[in-house]
Amino acid sequence: MDDLKFILTYDEKSFVLIECSIDNDEIVIPSTYKGLPVKFIGDYAFSNCSSLTYIVIPESVTSIDSGAFEWCTSLTSITIPESVTTICGWAFQFCDSLTNITIPDRVTSIGEYAFYGCSSLISITIPDGVTSIGDGAFAGCSSLTSITIPDSVTSIGRDAFSGCSSLTSITIPDSVTSIGNSAFAGCSSLTSMVVDNDNKYYDSRNNCNAIIDTSSNTLISGCKNTVIPESVTSIGTCAFLCCNSLTSIIIPDSVTSIGDDAFLDCNSLTSIIIPESVTSIGACVFQCCDSLTYITIPESVTSIGIEAFKWCTSLKS
């Protein structure tokens, strides 16, 4: 253990691992050091330890701090003990060899970008105690095929599952009161999006296969088989961002506005009809829709945002 560096925490009752310069493939962190428990894996403690493949965290640890294991690109396995209550932001970002992980039952929140870019992560279990999933927490987990959001979760952050291109279905429990912009952007394999019937804030009415903010009647996220209900009044920011299997969609007469980036990079979309009810088209709405050949903009539209049709290279009419 001579190559591990520790410092005493301010309360003088426990140690925090703050730096680790190792050449080993595997490591077991001690539960005590100089007679005191090791309670925290400090900020960026193992950051960029690219040769590290396996690590065991002792039961004495309660917190994995910011960036603790970021860029551990060879890490394939990690054991997180039940004693851990906090996984901070960026804790495992770009651990792109990590295939699965179990989050302990005592964890209540998953920090922002905690597993960002873990492109080999196939499955993950979120325990019932978690109340919030931070911004970008699982963004770029392109191998993740399924995930269960427990009933304890009340908020899903911005970009939380953005770029999870292998994710096929998602269910929003009745406990969720907040979903951030682009939460499911780029989930190009999504075919099913369901909101629990008892959720008071969001729904997927009429089996529309999308998530709708009931307070504003705004469609905030959708997938490639979405049917937009007649009651929806607006399509929100990034609602169909990177839904690259979407070939066509009907916008009902109830919609009055289409938000920024709503159909950005939907590169299989060939045609779209905007109804007379729409008065504004946001920025970059159809940018990079390079299969789009035809579009009708009604006289009701008074504003078209910047780069709304940029790189629509097949647009003829």
Phi, psi and omega in degrees: 000007184295337183273000176265138181248130181239155166229154179281133178289165186296335182276356176059025180241350181205166178254151173236130177284114185251342181207142178218114176248101187230156172247000183286153174278329183231152179208143173243118180281133180289151179280337177226155176215123183054038175085358181245149182288146172270107188259339185226142165264108191289173180306125173059026184303317181247017183305131177066021171280078192289345179267351183288124181249335188210138180212143176243126179258131184285164180294346180288339185282132178247343184219135171252110192275179188306129174064018188305321182236020183299144178061024169276078194288347178258358184291117182253339184213140177212138178254114177261120184287162180294344181289340184288130179247343185225127169245109187278175181301144175062013187305319183236019185300140179061027167277075194278007171253355181286121186261329177205158181203143176248124179272127184298156185295336184276351180290131182252341179213148176248116188293166183297135178056027183302322181239024182303130175075015175280077193288348178259359182291115184267320183216154177208142179250120177262121184287166184292343181278347183289128180254338181219141174247115189290168177306130175063018188306320181239018181300138178077010175277076193287349178260356182290118185261332180208154178204142178249123177266116185288164183294346181283340185289129178251337181221139175241119188285170177302135178061019188307319180239020181302133178079012174278077193286351177258356181288124186258336181210156179212139176236127179262119182287170184289347182282341187288125179248349183214129175232123183283163178304143175061025183304327182236024180297139177076011175275076193288348179261000182297124175240349182219125174228117186234136175250133179306139184299337182269002178288128184271351187251331182225158174207174175228058188302150177055031180053041185283354175061042179207172177251128184238131173282111187290334182289330182245357186054041179252129174283113186261343178199144181212173178228185196291343180254021186292136167247120182278124181293155182296339184276346182291130184259341178209153176253119190282174179304128174063023185304322180237023182308125176061026171280078192278008170257355180287119183258330179204157178206145178252122177265121184288164182294344180286340183285130179249340180215148177239118188287167179307138173063016188303320180238022182302131176064027169277080194280004173254357181289120185259330180206156178205141177245122179265125184286165181296343181287339185285130179250339181217141176241122186287178180292140172060023186303314182246018181301136178067019171277077193279003172255356182289119183252339190215137174206142177244123177256118184286166180292343180290338183288126180250345179213139176235123185291167181300138175057029183302325182239023181299138178063025170275076193289346180257002184292120183250333188214000000 
